[in-house]
Amino acid sequence: MILIEQTQVPDAALPVAEFRDHLQLGSGFADDGYQDAVLVPQLRAALAAIEGDTGKALFQRTFRYVVNAWRDLAHEVLPVAPVAAVQSFRVTDLAGVEELIPATAYRLVEDAHRPELRWLGLVLPTIPVGGHAEIVFEAGYSADWAGVPADLKQAVLMLAAHFYEHRTGPSDHAVPG
């Protein structure tokens, strides 16, 4: 299984001002944005850690999921939630010949934790030996920070603050679990 993030969260969507407030950095000065170049990577690292631990995409974006074999012949659980839409589904053989699977042959079963692609026939299409299936889908809670659930927002800010406070290098402090 390979999961590839096709689109990245733009810097402008990251809650830099809210993170500055969370850290209680000074404000009202001409150089308010001075630390932004340091804050953005801390936010990105925290976002990646929270998404990895929860299996949730906080910001909406496009993912490409590639498998060489199905885990279950009737359906395939997608590795990220929540999934809004499947953009494409194709099977490719060893020679690189692609077969686009029509959207009428499957449906997305939306679920907060285990969204899945369910085949409307008996079994999912056969993946040829040496071939693979590719599912491109949109996942995430929101296109902007305002639509991210409050508990996940708080987790990102707290972890980003930990990363910010320990940004100078290795220490004996463990990453909060």
C-alpha positions as CSV (number, residue, x, y, z in Angstrom):
1,M,0.0,0.0,0.0
2,I,1.2,3.5,-0.9
3,L,-0.6,6.7,0.1
4,I,0.6,9.8,-1.6
5,E,-0.6,13.3,-0.7
6,Q,-1.3,14.9,-4.1
7,T,-1.9,18.4,-2.9
8,Q,-0.3,20.1,0.1
9,V,-1.9,22.4,2.6
10,P,-1.0,25.9,1.6
11,D,0.9,28.0,4.1
12,A,-1.9,30.6,4.1
13,A,-4.3,28.0,5.4
14,L,-2.2,27.2,8.5
15,P,-3.3,28.9,11.7
16,V,-0.1,30.9,12.2
17,A,-1.7,33.9,14.0
18,E,-3.6,31.5,16.3
19,F,-0.4,29.6,17.0
20,R,1.4,32.9,17.8
21,D,-1.5,33.7,20.3
22,H,-1.2,30.2,21.7
23,L,2.5,30.7,22.4
24,Q,1.7,34.1,23.8
25,L,4.3,35.8,21.5
26,G,4.3,39.6,21.6
27,S,1.8,41.4,19.3
28,G,1.1,44.9,18.2
29,F,4.7,45.5,17.0
30,A,6.0,46.1,13.5
31,D,7.7,42.8,13.5
32,D,4.8,40.6,14.6
33,G,5.5,38.1,11.8
34,Y,9.2,37.8,12.6
35,Q,8.8,34.2,13.9
36,D,6.5,33.0,11.2
37,A,9.3,31.3,9.2
38,V,9.9,29.2,12.4
39,L,6.2,28.7,13.3
40,V,5.1,27.2,9.9
41,P,7.4,24.1,10.0
42,Q,6.3,23.5,13.6
43,L,2.7,23.6,12.6
44,R,3.3,21.3,9.6
45,A,5.2,18.8,11.8
46,A,2.4,18.8,14.4
47,L,-0.3,18.5,11.7
48,A,1.5,15.5,10.1
49,A,1.9,13.8,13.5
50,I,-1.7,14.3,14.5
51,E,-3.0,13.1,11.1
52,G,-0.7,10.1,11.2
53,D,-1.8,9.2,14.7
54,T,-5.5,9.6,14.1
55,G,-5.8,8.5,10.4
56,K,-7.7,11.8,9.8
57,A,-7.0,14.5,7.2
58,L,-7.6,17.8,9.0
59,F,-7.4,19.9,5.8
60,Q,-9.2,18.8,2.6
61,R,-6.8,17.7,-0.1
62,T,-6.3,15.1,-2.8
63,F,-4.7,11.7,-2.0
64,R,-3.6,8.8,-4.3
65,Y,-3.9,5.3,-2.8
66,V,-2.1,2.5,-4.6
67,V,-2.4,-1.2,-3.7
68,N,-1.0,-4.4,-5.3
69,A,-3.7,-6.6,-3.8
70,W,-7.1,-6.1,-2.1
71,R,-7.4,-6.7,1.6
72,D,-11.0,-7.9,1.1
73,L,-12.6,-8.7,-2.3
74,A,-15.9,-7.0,-1.6
75,H,-14.6,-3.6,-0.4
76,E,-11.4,-1.7,0.3
77,V,-11.0,0.4,3.4
78,L,-9.4,3.8,2.6
79,P,-6.5,4.8,4.8
80,V,-7.6,8.3,5.6
81,A,-10.9,9.8,6.8
82,P,-13.2,11.6,6.3
83,V,-13.4,11.0,2.5
84,A,-15.6,13.4,0.6
85,A,-15.4,12.0,-2.9
86,V,-13.6,9.5,-5.1
87,Q,-12.1,11.2,-8.2
88,S,-10.9,8.2,-10.0
89,F,-10.4,4.4,-9.7
90,R,-8.2,2.5,-12.1
91,V,-6.5,-0.8,-12.4
92,T,-3.1,-1.0,-14.3
93,D,-1.5,-4.2,-15.5
94,L,2.2,-5.1,-15.6
95,A,2.5,-3.6,-19.1
96,G,1.1,-0.3,-17.9
97,V,-2.3,-0.7,-19.6
98,E,-4.9,1.1,-17.5
99,E,-8.5,0.3,-17.1
100,L,-10.7,3.2,-15.7
101,I,-13.4,1.7,-13.5
102,P,-16.7,3.6,-14.0
103,A,-18.1,5.3,-11.0
104,T,-21.3,3.3,-11.5
105,A,-19.5,0.1,-10.6
106,Y,-18.7,1.1,-7.0
107,R,-19.8,3.5,-4.2
108,L,-18.1,5.4,-1.4
109,V,-19.3,4.3,2.0
110,E,-18.6,7.4,4.1
111,D,-17.5,6.8,7.6
112,A,-15.8,9.0,10.2
113,H,-13.2,6.3,10.9
114,R,-13.2,3.6,8.2
115,P,-14.5,5.0,4.8
116,E,-14.5,2.3,2.1
117,L,-14.9,1.8,-1.5
118,R,-17.6,-0.9,-1.9
119,W,-18.0,-2.8,-5.2
120,L,-21.5,-3.0,-6.5
121,G,-21.0,-6.4,-8.1
122,L,-19.7,-9.5,-6.4
123,V,-16.0,-8.7,-6.0
124,L,-13.6,-5.8,-6.7
125,P,-11.9,-5.9,-10.1
126,T,-9.0,-8.3,-10.3
127,I,-5.6,-6.7,-9.9
128,P,-3.3,-8.5,-12.4
129,V,0.0,-10.0,-11.2
130,G,2.6,-7.3,-11.2
131,G,-0.2,-4.7,-11.6
132,H,-1.9,-2.3,-9.2
133,A,-5.1,-0.5,-8.4
134,E,-5.1,3.3,-7.9
135,I,-7.8,5.3,-6.1
136,V,-7.6,9.1,-6.2
137,F,-9.9,10.7,-3.6
138,E,-10.6,13.9,-1.7
139,A,-10.3,13.7,2.1
140,G,-10.3,16.1,5.0
141,Y,-12.6,17.9,7.4
142,S,-12.3,21.4,5.9
143,A,-10.5,23.5,3.3
144,D,-9.7,26.0,6.2
145,W,-8.7,25.9,9.8
146,A,-12.2,27.1,11.0
147,G,-13.8,23.8,9.9
148,V,-11.3,21.5,11.7
149,P,-12.9,20.0,14.9
150,A,-11.9,21.9,18.1
151,D,-10.2,18.9,19.8
152,L,-8.0,18.3,16.8
153,K,-7.1,22.0,16.6
154,Q,-6.1,22.0,20.2
155,A,-4.0,18.9,19.7
156,V,-2.2,20.5,16.8
157,L,-1.5,23.7,18.7
158,M,-0.2,21.9,21.8
159,L,2.1,19.6,19.8
160,A,3.3,22.4,17.6
161,A,4.1,24.4,20.8
162,H,6.1,21.4,22.1
163,F,8.0,21.3,18.9
164,Y,8.6,25.0,19.0
165,E,9.9,24.9,22.6
166,H,12.3,22.0,21.7
167,R,13.3,23.2,18.3
168,T,17.0,23.6,19.0
169,G,17.8,19.9,18.7
170,P,17.8,16.6,20.5
171,S,16.9,16.7,24.2
172,D,15.9,14.3,26.8
173,H,12.2,15.4,26.4
174,A,9.9,12.8,24.8
175,V,7.3,13.9,22.3
176,P,4.0,14.0,24.2
177,G,1.9,10.9,23.6
